[in-house]
Amino acid sequence: EEYSKGPARAKEDGLITLSGLPPAHWKNLFHLELVKQRNKPKEPPKKPPSAPFFLQWRPGVTSTGEQSANPEPAVQNEQGNDDEWDAVWSDEDDDGDGTDKHIPPGLPPTESAGKRTRERMPDEKEEPTKKRKVTHYRSELSSLLVECANESHDGKNRFQAVTDYVGTIGPSAIDMSLSSLCNGAHDLEEGLPLLILASRWLIEACETRERFDAVNAYLHRFLHLHSNILAGIDEMPANETSGQEESASAEQEEINRQRHELASYITRLRWAQRSGTEALQEEMQNTLCLLRHFSRMV
């Protein structure tokens, strides 16, 4: 009931407000691995004890021990199964290639015509094999970021719907949503645009200075999950692409452009978070000085 009212609204622009969410919502994001390790079961699930007895059953005999009225089909099925297994394990099978199965001892086994590999001609060129594209799972956060970025919005709160959505899910769901933005260096083609949109969302949330406690927790988790990509964005190797050279160079140029754009957004994000933190520390220091001054007057 205490946290059901929602976040406080700032009366003026630039004022810092808190989220009004339960502390466990954003505090657990700072040490989520420790929470998962603590909640991990100490022992594996045990197998339930076996029954005290087992009912034996044979074809043609009912559960009461009486002979069934028509036991012939069961016997025929058993004979049919035996014939099938005999056919499988028979040594008289012929592959139909005309080769002799009985090879004298001491000679190497010959390869059949169907199993021989085709020899490549010296003038024949290898055909480029197309690399199979792997699709990765994207969460609701990814689609919401794209939707907010494509909307025509003139105000400052373009990604307000993203902040509202993240405030309604738990810490584990937040961790999964942020981690599915980009799955590693092999997912740069689709992951880099999502990381750029997430950086824009966090910049907007830090500049508005609303829900300051929860936004900083989201920022910490975002940097923790994608630290390898963000730290090595300039030295990251290029994606392996197959096909024509023109299309490969065009894709590489687009990825390089997105890298520089992401690096610029990360720089803006650092300054936006630092300015908000310094403003909060200054206000808290002024408040502490006033409290110390009034306490001495009493």
N, C-alpha and C positions, 0 to 999 in steps of 0.2 A: 504494500500500500504506500510505503514511503517513496518508492521510485516509479509509481504509476502515473505521475503528472507529466513526465517527459522532460526534455531539456529546457533550461531557462533561456528566454529570449533577451538579447542585449537591447537596452534602451537607446544606445547610441552606437554608431559604427566604431570599431576598434576596441570595444570592451571585451574582456575575456570572460567567457561563461563555461560552466561545467555541463557535462552530459546528463546528469541526473540518473544515470544507469547504475545498477548494482556494482559494487567494486569488483566482484568476481568476474564481471563481463570483460573488463579491460586489464585488471591486474594479472590474471592468469596468462595473458598473451606474452608477458615479459619472461615467463619461465614455464612455457607450455610443455617442454620436454620433461621437466622435473615432475609436473603433474601427471603426465602419461606414465612415467616410470613408477610413480607412487601408486597409481591405480592399476598397474599391471598385476595379474594374478600370480601369486607366489608358486602355486602348484598347477600342473596341467589338469584338465578335467579327467576324473577317474571313470573307468569303465564300470557300468552297473554290474552288480553280482549276477551270476548265471542262475537260471531257474533250478530248483531242486531236482527236477526230473525232466526227461525229454520223451515225447511221444514218437515211437517208431512207426513208420508207415511204409508199406510195399504196394506196388501196383497190383490191382486185383483183390486187395484186402481192404475192407472198410475200417473205420476207426474203432469199431466195436470188436474187431477180430473175425468177422464173418466174411465168407467169400462173396465177392461181387457177382452180379448176375451175368455180366458180359466181360470176362477177363481177356478175350481174344484180341481186341484192339491194342491193349497194352503190350501183349507179346509181339504183335506185328510191328509196333513202334520200336520195340527193342531190337528186333531183327533188322529193321530198316536202318537204325542208327549204326548197328554193327557193320552193315554193308557199306555205309557211307565212310566210316573210318577205315575200312579195309581198302576202299578205293583211294582214299587220301594217301595212305602209307604204302601203296603198291609200288613196286620197283619196275613194273612193266609199262610205265607211262612213256609216251613218245611225244617229244616237243614238235614234231612235224617238220624238222629241218633237214632230215635225211642223214643225220650224223649217227655214228655208231656209239652206243652207250657203253659198250664193253671195250675199255682201253687197256692194252697190255701194260703190265707193271713196268715201271721205269721210264715211261714216256710222260711228258708234261701234258696236262689236260688241255684240250682244244677248245677254243671259244666258238660258240654257235654264231650263225649269221646275224641273229637278232640282237646279240649282246656285243658284237664288235663295234667299236667306235669308229665313226667315219673320219678318215684321214683328211686333213685340211690341205688344200692345194697351196703351193707357194705364192700364187698371185691372188689368192682369195683373202679379203679383208674381214676382220672381225666386225660384226654388227654391234653398234652400241646398245647395251642393255639398258632399258628404262628402269630407273630406280623407283620402287614402289613407295608411294607417299603414305606416310603414317598419320592417321588422324588422332588427335589428342582430345581428351575430355576438357570441356570448358564449363565453368560454373555459371550460375545466374548472375554473379557479379560481372563477368566478362560481357555478357549480352547487355546488361544494364549500362555499363560504361560506354559501349558503342552506341546504344540508343540515346543516351544523354549527349554524347559528342555530336551526333547527327542532327539534333534538334536545333531549331533556330531560336536562340535565347540571347537577349541583349544584356541581361543583368549579370550580376556577379555569381549568383547561385545556380550555375548550370548543372553542377553535379550534386545538388541537394538531395535528389532521390537516391543517389548511391549512399550517401551518409545515413539517410533514414533507413535504408535497407540493411546496412551492416549493423546498425544498432538493434535490429530485431533478431539477429541470429546469435548463436553461442560462440564461445572461443574456438572450439574445434571446427565448426563450420566456417568461421572467419579464416582460420589457418588453411583449410582446404581450398577456399575460394581464392585466397591470395596466391597460394602455390600453383594453382591451375592456370594462372595468367601466362606463365612461360615455364616449360618443363626442362629447360636446359639449352645448351649451345646448339643442339640439333633442331630446336623449335624456334629459331630466330625469325623465320619467315612470317609466322603468325603470332609469335610471342612478343616481338619488339613493339608492334603497334599497341598491344594491350598494356605493356609496361609504360609506354608513353601516356596512354589515357589514364592509367593509375597514378602516374606522377602528376598529371594535370589536376586530377581530383584531390590529391593530397596537398598540392600547392594552394588550391582554392580553399580547402578546409583550414589550412594553417593561416592564410591571410585573413579570413573572416574571424578567426580566433573564437569560434563557437565550438562547444564540446571539446575543450582543450585537452582534457584528460584522456578521453577515448581516442581522439585523433592522433595524439602522440603514441598511444599504444598501437594503433593501426600502422603508423609510420615505422615504428620499431620492428614490427613483425614483417612488414614489406621489405625492409632493408635486410633483415636476417635471412629471409627465404631466398632472395635474389641477389645476395651479396657477391657471389662468384661472377654473375653476369655483369653487374654494375661496376665492380672493381676492375674487371678486365675487358671493358667494352671497347677499348682502343686496340688491345692486343689480341682480340678474339679472332680465331681462324675463320676463313670464309666457308660457307656452306658448299658442299659438293653438289653440283648440278650437272645433269646429263642433257644432251640435246645439242642444239646449234650454239655456236660461240656467241652470236649476237644476243640471244635470249639470256644466256648465262651472264654475260657482262651487264645486261640491263638489270637483272635480278641483283647482282652484286652491287651495282651503283645504288639501287633502292635501299638495300640493307645498310650500306655505308651512310646514306643520308639519314636513315632512321637512327643509326648509332649516334651521329652528331646531334640529332634532335633530342634523343634521350639524355645524352650527356649535358646538354644545356638545361633541360628541365630538372635534372638532378641538382645542378648548381643553384637554380632558382629555388628549389625545394629546401636546400640547406639554408639559404639566407632567410627564407620565409619562416622556417622553424626556429632559427636562431633569434630573429627579431621578436617573435612572440614569446620565446622563453626569457629573453632579456627584459622585455616589458613586464612579464609576470614577476620575475625576481626583483625588479625595481619597486613594483607596487608592494610586494611582500616585505621588502626591506624598510620601506617607508612606514608601513603599518607596524612592524616590530619596533621601530624607533619611537613611534608615538606611544605605543603601549608601555615601553620602558620608561618614557618620560612621565606619563601619567601615573605609573605605579610608584615612582619616587615622590610624587607630590602628595600622595595619600599618607 
